Amino acid sequence: MDATGLTPEQYELLKRYYWPDEEDEEIEEDDFLAQLTTPEELHQLAWKYNWDDGAGIPDWIIKQPFCDRGTALLLFWRAAPGPCYYAYANREELSQTKTLLFDLDFYDLVQEIEEKYLSGFFSQQNIAFNPANDQGTDWIKENLDVKVKREIPAIMLEPTPGRVLERASF
C-alpha cells in the first residue's frame, strides 16, 4: 500500500476502469463496483469521479457500510451543497424552478449524505478530508457564496481526522 492507500492491484483496477488500455476488456460498471471492498478504494473513486456523469456512483458509495466519514464529506462538498441543496427551502421549491432532473438527484444525494453524516452512519474515521483545503480548493468558501435558505450543519464544515491520502494519478 502506498500514499494513495491502494495496493498495486487496487490501483490497477481503478486505473483500468478510468483509463483502459486498448487490449483491456471494458469493465461493466456493476462488475467494477462489486470489486471495491475498502474505504480507500471508495475515496479514490470519489476523488476521481466526473460529476457530469450524474449522482449514481456517489449515491452508491455513500450506501456502502465501509464508506469512511472523510469520503462522505468529500462527496458532500464536491456535490456543491450550497447551490444544489441549501439555496432551497425544500425539494419542492427546487423542482418548481427551471432545473434538470440531474439537479434533483444531487439534492437527494446531499440530503442523504447530511442525514447519514449527522446520524453516525459513517462510523469509520480513518481518511482525512478538509473541506477548506481539498488540494488547494476551499469548498466551504465556494459554496457559501450562494445565498442559502438553510444553514449547513457546523459539523459538515469541520475536517475529518485520519490518514491524509494522496490522490491517485490515473
N, C-alpha and C positions, 0 to 999 in steps of 0.2 A: 504494500500500500504506500502510495506517495502522498505528496502535499494536497492532491485533489481528493484524497480519501478513497481512491479507487484502486483495486488490484489491476494488473495489466489486462486480465480477462474482462473485467467490468468496463475498463476504458475502451477496449476493442469493441465490445457490444454497443456502447453508446456511439462510438465513432462510426461503426458500420450502419447504425440507424440514421445518423445525421449525414454522413458523407460516405456512402457505399462506393467501393471500388467497382470498376466495370465488371470484373469477374465475380463479384459478390452477388448472391441471390438477394433480392429485395426482401426485407423483413416486414411482415404484416404487423400493423400497429398492435393488435391484441396479443400476438405472439411475443412481440418485443416487450410490452408492458408486463406480461406474465413472468418474464425472466428477471425483472427488477425485484430485489429482495432486501436491499439495505437502504438506510436513510441517506447515505452518501450518494448512491445512485439517483435517488429521487431529487436530492438537492442539485446535482449536476444537471439533471433533466430540466428541472425548474429554471435554473440559471440560463440554460441554453435555449429554452423554449421560444418559439416565434409566436408572439401574441396575435399575429394576423391569422393564425390557424384556429382561432376561437378558444373557448374555455374548456373544451373536452378533456385534454390531458391535465391541465391544472386541477380540474374537478376530480379526476381520477386520483391524482397524487394526494389530495387532502383527505380522501376517503381511506387511505391505507393506514392501518394501525401502527406502522413503523415510520410514519411521516414525522420528522423532527419539528419542534417548535420554530427553529430557525428557518426551515424550509417553508413552513406555513406563513411566517412573517414575510419572507421574500416574495412569495406569491401574492400575498395581500397587497404589498406596496407596488409590485410590478403590474397589478391589475388596475392601477390608477383609481384608488378608492375615493379620492376627492371628487373628481368629475363623474364617476360612474355610479356612486352609491350615496355619499354624504351630501351631495348637492341636491338631493331629492328627499322629500319628507317620507316617501314610501315608494314601493314598486309601482303602484297605480299611477302616481304622478309621473314617473319616468315613462311608463307605457303610453301616456297621453301626449308626450312630446314627440317630435319628429325624430324617432330613434330607429335603429336597426334591431332586429331580433337579437343580434350579437350583443347589443348593449344590455338587454335583459339577462342574457347569460352571465355577463360579467357582474351585473348587480347581484344575481343569485350567488355567484361564486364568492364575492366579497362578503355578502351576508353570512354565508355558511362558514367561511374562514373565521369571521369575527365571533360567531356563536360558538364554534368549536374551540377557538383560542381561549375565550373567556370561561368556558366550562371545564377546561383542563383536558380536553380530548387529546391534544398533542402533548403527551406525557414525557416524551424524550426531549432532553435539552442538551444535546451533545454537539450541535453545529451552531457556531456563532453567526449572527446576522445583525448588522447595524443599519436600520433604515435611513439614518442620517449620513451614512458613508458606505454605500454599496459600490465599491471600486470607484470612488470619487463622485458618485451620484447621491445627492441628498433628496431622497424620495419624499420626505416629510415636507421640505420646502416646496418642491414641485407640486405636491398635491394640495397644499394648504393655500395656494394662490387662488384657488377656486372658492367662491362664496358657498359655504356649507350651511345646511339647514339643521344638521345634527353634528354633534361633536364626535370626533374619533376617540375611542377609549384611550385613556392615558397609557395603559399597558402596551398598546399597539405602537406607541412612539418609542418604546424602550428597546435597546439592543438585547438580543438573547445571549446567554452565556454559552460557552462551548469552544470547540476547536475551530480555528479560522482555516477554512479550506481555500485552496487556490482554484480558480475556475479552470476546468479542463479546456485544452485548446484543440478542438477537433472541428 
